[in-house]
Amino acid sequence: MNWGRSGWPSRALGGFAALTFLTAALTSCSGDTEPQPSPSSPTTSQAPRKVTLTVGVFGAPPERDAFTKQAAAFQEPGTDVTVETRTYSGRDQAVRAYRTGDLPDVFMLSQRDLAAFTDEKLTHPVDELLDERGVSFGDDYSRDSLAAFSTDNSLACMPYSVSPMVMYINTDLVNFNKMRRRGLDAPEIDEESGRPEQWTFDQFTAAAQFATRPGKHSRGVYIDPSLLGLAPFIYSGGGKVFDDDRNPTSLAFSDGDTQAALETTLTLLRNAQVTPTPDQLNQHTPLKLFEKGRLGMIAGFRGLTPRLRLNNRLNFDVMPMPKIGRSATVGDVTGLCISANTEHLDEAADLMVHLLSDEAMSAVARAGYLVPSKVSVATSDAFLQPGRQPANAAVFNQSVRAIQVPPLLDSWSRLQTAVAPLLQQLVTAPFGDDTLQDLTERIDEASRTVLSPETESDSASPSESPSG
């Protein structure tokens, strides 16, 4: 359809002109010069149309409160709109509610859950709706965040926050200036910002050793033995987590490049001298050890920041994930979606545009939990919050470009559960008689029970000969 300069379709403009001409001709023939009331201009004012929109949000209480306040401020000209916000403590609780029939008109969704929702046709594509409303995709949003919610040549949801995994460091235990003075390998300092630049895995190892102080019962580093915890190191070392990034049938831990990346990573993560002892982990979680000043480094997302700020005795900053070969990390990407069953599609799209505005998103970013997907907000003081820890908050924005988007799976939880004991053994326990090759093959085999159960079942079925 062609569009005229006014924004109306050209064919509609032509029809409107013809109708105007015909009306004028009929009036002239009748000789009636009295003005006729227009059917579209009632003599009495009509009451605004009442619409109730529902919106779903999950996250920490301050984050949910800020989001709720911005949703309540939404107004639609000519419409009496009421926005009801449904809040959930976390992603899992929200998804359970959504899938049992409590699906709001506009709802927050993690990229990890996108596959299930698009397969069940629960989302309405948003790209055309937002394009009609003047939302600029190319300039305002990173390509990676848009790719995370792209399916079948359309945008299923609009990215709202994209929090990459980074390395939190205790700056009292990991002091790069002291390391350099002692001749240790430490990251270079950017002359303009005065902040550390990207670092290598060798520098990361040196920092873990430097932070380990037996006299103070402090250890250097903890990395969670999970798929997300190990993925940045695998990707950075040139390996791959899945055998196929679109339709995986197995993990790829036994792949040659992946094993090479793991060999480098495990030299540090399996070093009992620099990682928390079993007794320490029995008494405290790794995060609690970090908060108590007894752990030099821990990987995490932006959501840790407000909690760490509550500890006045803790001095911390963030660094990118260390680089074995190339910059790589994983990300917690969250989007806003529109229900495929909404009865108020236009109003829902207008509400989404409102929630994506600089003003609304900045108000939520100030709570400190999310990394806004919108570039203008992510680079503003609303997110960077100068004068507050971490001083190097721009690392979150820089790391977005290094995010490796995983395949769209509806079985993340089951997959992690299936391989969890083997990943624990890989990182912390003795291999026993197994080699790294043996253990990684067992990890891949366990993953196939989730990712390709039919193939696994067929290959495991014993062939029986008929008894005579």
Secondary structure, DSSP 8 states (H G I E B T S, - for coil): --B-TTSSBHHHHHHHHHHHHHHHHHHHHHT--S----TTS-SS----EEEEEEEEEES-HHHHHHHHHHHHT--BTTEEEEEEEEEESSHHHHHHHHHTT---SEEEEEGGGHHHHHHTT-EE--HHHHHHTT--HHHHB-HHHHHHTEETTEESSEEEEEEE-EEEEETTT--HHHHHHTT-----B-TTT-SB---BHHHHHHHHHHH-BGGGTBEEEE--SSHHHHHHHHHHTT--SBS-SSS-SSB-TTSHHHHHHHHHHHHHHT-TTTS--HHHHHHS-HHHHHHTT-EEEEEE-GGGHHHHHT-TT--EEEE---BSSS--B-EEEEEEEEETT-S-HHHHHHHHHHHTSHHHHHHHHTTSS--BSBHHHHTSHHHH-TTSS-TTTHHHHHHHTTB------S-HHHHHHHHHHHHHHHHTS--TT--HHHHHHHHHHHHHHHHSHHHHHHHH--------
